[in-house]
Amino acid sequence: MEIRGTWLTITNSNVFNKREHIQKAMELLAKTGFNVVFPVVWNNGLTTYRSQVMKKLINIEINPRFQDKNRYPLQEIIDEAKKVDIAVIPWFEYGFISSYLAKGGKILEKQKDWAARDIFGNDLVKNDFYWLNSLDIQVQEFLLSLFLEVIKKYDIAGIQGDDHFIALPSEGGYDAKTVARYKQEFQSQPPNNFKDPEWIKWRADILSHFFNRFHREIIKVNPDLIISMSPSVFRWGYENYLQDSLTWVNWRLVDLIHPQVYREDIKAYQSEITRISQSQFTQEQLSQLIPGITIYRKKPYYMIKPEELITAIETNRKLGIQGEILFFYEGLTQNDELLAKTLQSTVYSQAPGKFDIKEIKNKNSVFTQQRLNPYNYVNLSTNKEIEPDPQFSLNLFDRIEAFSQGIAAVRIGEKWGYIDKQGKLIGRIEYDSAAPFSEGSAVVKLKDKYGFIDMNGNRITDIKFDDAVSFAENMAAVKIGNGWGYVAKTIDGKGQFTIPAKFVEAKSFSHNLAAVKIPETNKWGYIDNSNRTIIPFNFDDADSFANGVAAVKVGNQWGYINQTGYFVIQPQFEEVGIFAEELAPAKINGKWGYINKLAEFKIYPEFDFAKPFSQGLALVNVGGKWGYISR
């Protein structure tokens, strides 16, 4: 299946004016080889469908252009598209824009406190567009209600936002509510520089978390709907409109994404789409990338050359991109349908295949199921659910790990972060993995590198290591290249390299000793936190100390030593675990049991696998089945 679409506007277009025009447009699109259309439903503070939300808000049910004719344009498009097997995804073009000119139009006339504000406290106006404050939860609820109204009322394939949803010009965010929220979090005023990187990030994160909530509300009503977004190209859209579209993809919030690669020079298009596809999307994510291509503009006039449109589409296919959305439909009708005929006879000569919602949604199906069955986390001491921060309800996460030091790792889509016991975020949801907190810090992974963060989410080392283990006794084993060494936690809480990365392997410190393997002999021994050898390198494998002893391997057999290196249990077992509650799992003759520190089996070896005791119970396996035993 290829995804071939186009946008239908009510600006510089007469398609919506009559049902006959709609019918003709659908027939042309089907004949040309398209299989999906994106008709505008939200433009200049008005809808192209009969909206009870808008009637209640400003007493205008539908754009007056269609009111007198008692028409239902969106339903007409759905009906005519269905006849020619074209999918319909309504396009909420204006997003968080209130109006073009008109001082914000009827919406801001009715709801003045919904206006976005610049640093001077003025209405936020950019390129003559008046903006609603997309950081305000009431405004967010208003836009969400429009989307929900459409998906509940119409038989559609999905919904679409664009460079105005989810978005806010970076000049915004200086309204009283947002300023108060910022001051509460940082105890200072927002930066005067609206392009300040941290200020950009903070506001963009608010919008991304709203999108996460929006996504879940949509699939709650209909989990089979396509969620499509057409943002500005990242990073320009991020810095200028707070659109963190890479996070949206990584959080698995979009099924299809159509960055507006609107370049009027074909070489510029080829360069940009190559950069986007190769640097911003993984191979797995590439099927979601269906870029927007501009083919026509009335003022100032522009129309793409037929040969350049062919080149753009051929470039997409060479990059593994299986479709595009053309802006906009009227370009196909110009010059006796020149572009439509060109497509039909060349790159669109083969049928695209049916627009298969199931195939598209399947990429995110696991996440959809998780989101339809959200988490509740219970505080065992009170037997009550944790009361989350209203902005970050626990059902907005796809996975929540166990709490450690009052903090739990959480996941949205493919990315991890942390929350406290009130459900409040600590830092960003941005890591590829997130380990439990230990001694006030946690190991995190980003782009195949590891580092450490503190309990406020601040990085105490750069994300630069090739592997890392959690801090223990203020020391953490880290890998650089092929060597392992140790980072120590300094007085200011930062991580500082103190033992060079010269070991083949390294394990965590315990009892002021760490097991390490040296390259010269490939043998294991133990060092202290000053890198002095305490127990010689005589072992074929070694574990960290626990309860005064450490498991070590000599040849093919395991035993235990004390902190002086003296054997308290001679090597005699095939495998062993740590001592806990005076017993340790040990394997002999292919079966596991539990020994004491005299090497006596206190629980007969009859298990296929056994784990250490904890709170009087141990997990064991017999014949592939797991269960617990007591001492």
Beta strands, then each sheet from edge to edge (+ up, - down):
strand 1: 3-8
strand 2: 36-39
strand 3: 42-43
strand 4: 46-47
strand 5: 87-88
strand 6: 97-100
strand 7: 125-126
strand 8: 129-131
strand 9: 158-161
strand 10: 226-229
strand 11: 256-257
strand 12: 292-294
strand 13: 296-297
strand 14: 302-303
strand 15: 323-327
strand 16: 378-379
strand 17: 384-385
strand 18: 399-400
strand 19: 407-412
strand 20: 415-420
strand 21: 425-431
strand 22: 433-434
strand 23: 441-446
strand 24: 449-454
strand 25: 467-468
strand 26: 475-480
strand 27: 483-489
strand 28: 495-503
strand 29: 505-506
strand 30: 514-517
strand 31: 524-527
strand 32: 533-539
strand 33: 541-542
strand 34: 550-554
strand 35: 557-561
strand 36: 567-573
strand 37: 575-576
strand 38: 584-588
strand 39: 591-595
strand 40: 601-607
strand 41: 609-610
strand 42: 617-622
strand 43: 625-630
sheet 1: 5+ 2+ 1+ 15+ 12+
sheet 2: 3+ 4-
sheet 3: 6+ 8- 7+
sheet 4: 9+ 10+ 11+
sheet 5: 13+ 14-
sheet 6: 16+ 17-
sheet 7: 18+ 19- 20+ 21-
sheet 8: 22+ 23- 24+
sheet 9: 25+ 26- 27+ 28-
sheet 10: 29+ 30- 31+ 32-
sheet 11: 33+ 34- 35+ 36-
sheet 12: 37+ 38- 39+ 40-
sheet 13: 41+ 42- 43+
end
